[in-house]
Amino acid sequence: RGGSQSNAIRFAAWIEAQRRWAMTGTPTPQTISQNGLSNILGLMRFLQHDFFSPRLDGDKVWQNYIFKSWNEGNLAAFFRLRSILLLLMVRHTKDDIEELSPPNFCKTLSNMSQEEITAYNTLVCAIQSNLVTTGMEGKTSGKQDSLLHRRQAKHAREALRNVRLACSGGTQVVPTLTQKNWDATLDLLKM
């Protein structure tokens, strides 16, 4: 079960302490997913609150009243989880911190090298080509392959990261186009 974060939480829970506290950014990443719920449960176990104690059937309570209901889309699970978290959490926003100075934004333009310009333009063209070719009507529209399709969210984020990387001088990308991809693109354009 779980990745390195949940393993680290489990390991930290073994450490004996009189008091425990945990600090996170937005309670946990992927809060609306099963992994997010598992991360929240891991944090609660780390805090060793009696409600989440396995010896008091905390696992069964979590499974029946939070996890199972959440996965069924039951709105009551949200309110149950929120009530539990409100008992254990202290929430602070940036406005709560008086000594935090306002951000100072400064825009700086920098010249890109020819390699950076080539890498950037190639990435942008690849993204634009994806959007154009997958938006075409025909026997096989390819809409499921579009970077705008929800199943391609991982690839869309990767493409955006690559464009940002090209803009910040952190790339040594040498753009290449295989003959196979060239031919496939030409075939799509002929449809």
N, C-alpha and C positions, 0 to 999 in steps of 0.2 A: 504493500500500500504506500502511496505517496511518494513524493520526490524528496529532494534534499532539504527543502524547507520543513516539511512535516517530520522528517527524520531528526532534524536539528531541534525542533520543538520537543519531540519525544525524549531526546537525549537530555535536553535542558530540564525537563520535568523530573529527572532522576536526582538532580542536585537538591540536597536538603537545604531548606531555608525557612526562616520564621515568616518572612513576608515576601511576596512576589508581585511584580508588576510587569506589564508588557506594553510596548509602545509600537504602534504601526501607523502607516499613513492613512489609508482609507479602510478601515478594519483589515482587509486582506485583498490581494489581487483576485480577480475572477469571482467576486462575491456571489454573483448570480448562478454560478456553475456548481456542479457537485464538488469540484476541487476546492472552490471557495468555501463551501460549507465545511468540508473536511479541515481546511486551514483554521476556520473559526473554532471548530471543536478542539483542534490541537492546541490553540491558544487557551481555551477554557480549561483543558486538562492541565496545561502548564501552570495556570493560576491555581489549580487544585481546589476549585470551589466544590463544595459538597454535592451540588446539583449535578455535576458532571463526573462524579466519582463512579468508577465501574463497580465498586463494592456496594453502592446504593442504587444500582441499576440505571446509572446515568446514561449508559450507552443505549439502553432500551428506550428510555424517555426521549433521547435525542433522535433515535431512529423513527419512533412512532409519531412524535409531535412536531418535529422540525423537518428532518431529512425526507421522510416519505411524503409528508404533506406538501413540502416545497416542490418535490419532483412531480407531484400530481397537479401542480399549479394552484394549490389551495392558498388563497390570500391570507387565511388565518395563520399560516406558517410564517409569513412575513411579520405579522404583528407579534406572534409569540417570540420570534427571534429578536425583534426590536425590543420587546419588553425585557428579555433576558439581558441583552447587551446594555440597555439603559441602567440596569441594576449594577453592572460591573464597570461601566465605562465613564470616563470623564472626557468630554469632547472640548477641544479648543480650536478656535479658528485664528487666522492671522489678526483679525480685529481684536482678539482677546489679549494679544501681546502688545503692551504699550511701547516698549523700547525698540520694537521692530521698525526700522526706518523704511519709508516708502522706497520702492524700487527705482533705480536710476537707469533708464533705458538710453542706450547710445547706439546709433546706427553707424556702421563702418563699412565702406565699400572697399573691396580688395580686388585686384586684378587676378584673373585666372590664367594659368599657363595654357599653352596650346593643348597639352595632353588632358588637362582638366576640362577644357571647352569641348574637346572631342568626346571624352567620356560622358559628360553631361548631355550633350546633344544626342549621342547614341542612345543613352538611357531614355531620354524624353521621346525620341522617335520610336523606340521599341514600345513604350507605353501607349503613345498615340496610335501606333499601328495596331496594337491589341484592341484598343477601343473602336477603331474604324472597322477592322476586319470582323470583329465579333458582333458588331452592330448591323451587319449586312443581312438582308432578307434572302432567303433561298431555301433549298432542301435542308441544308444543315446550317442554321444561322450561326451557331457557335456561341450563342449568348451565355451558355453555361461556362464558357472559357474566358469570359470578360473579367477584367480586373474589378469591374463594378459589381459582379455577381457575388453574393454572400459566401459561396463556397470557395471563392478565390481570395478571401480576405487576407489570408496568410501571405499569398504572393503579392497582393497589393501593398501590404505593409513593407514587405521586403523591397519592392520596387521603390517605394517612397524613401526608405532608408538608404538605398543605393544612390538616389538622386541627391539626398542631403549630403551623403558622404562625398559625392563628386563635387558639390558646391563648397565643401570645407577643406579641400586640398588633401583629403585623406585617402586618396585612391591611386592605385597604379593599374587601373583597369585598361586592358587593351581590347577594344571592341572587335569582335569577330562574328561572322555570319556563316554558318555551315551551308553547304550546297543544298542539303535536305531542307533546312528551314527557308532558304531562299525560294526553292521550288514550291514548297507548301504555301508560302505567301503569295506567289504568282498564281497558283491554282485557285486560291481563295478570291483573288482579285478578278479572275476570269468569270466567276459564277454570276 
